[in-house]
């Protein structure tokens, strides 16, 4: 695939935005899970991981469909 350097930089920027947005959602999920009674580290990490993966799985196809990636 031939891409211009400017296009590659834009793609990397949008990937970073997707990853950082997913991290914010994962942090929010972890904080909400910590507020529950009787939670363990395993459940907090699992809920954060699921939130991260779910957000990234929704953002990447959306960015690709819109033509940003």
Secondary structure by P-SEA (a helix, b strand, c coil): ccccaaaaaaaaaaaaaaaaaaaaaaaaaaaaaaacccccaaaaaaaaaaaaaaaaaaaaaaaaaaccc
